[in-house]
């Protein structure tokens, strides 16, 4: 694999001993300079580049540049985080906390049952296919594998959550603004 870094101006990739800039092109193929908020490898091997201002871009394995992601997602500009789930759906958290989901063809679902009024901060999936949605001040919500509705996990409370991490043993590490890290075991509660 290669090391890929997002910066406050561009995307960098390690080529041997040096990092080189990867051109980022908008939907009209014009060069842009933008803040990269997340870099993520997709299941097909492409790299998703999440930006603040130009939406989600992709870098194909053999391409020398990043291009705007196609489909309805192309209209989204200020993205906070993404997650590609085990069903190849792309979960998108906007900078305003709204949660959207895009199917394989880029068609957006903007009304996610159980998450319509939440201010999302982070999203993760465990090895069983459950999706955990962390919110700013309303705890963590769970979309169980096979379910269609997010439900609140009662034992966590309304923490000021910034991010979550799921360990190999399925515990949730919950990073909170000004309050440290909390650990939640979904088996024992």
C-alpha angles and dihedrals in degrees: 000000000000131000111245122185131191116213136182089269110025152338121284128197127193111239106184106303101350138058116236130194117254110214114240116208127194125224089282091051092250118143115256138188113211144154111267111214099179141006117202135172111230124218091257091057096255119127118239113212113199115204141185104235105009102052123223120345129186133215113201116219094252098034125104095209142043120244133194112272111251129235129044090323088073088077093058111092114168107055126175104182143344138202127193106209129209090268091057092250116142116227111203127196113196122212089255090059098254116143121219133172127211124199124220091278094051097256109151130226108199099177109066110184111245094012103066097109100030126111101224121208105169141002131200139170126217126217091265092059097255114142121216119202117197117204133200099247106349104074127239128320126205130214104193117215107272094018127111101203131070112227127192119253101232099204097062105062131203101311124167092248122191100172145347135213128197114215125213090261089054097251116144117232106202118201112205131193106253095345105079127229126326125196122216124188109204090201097055099024 
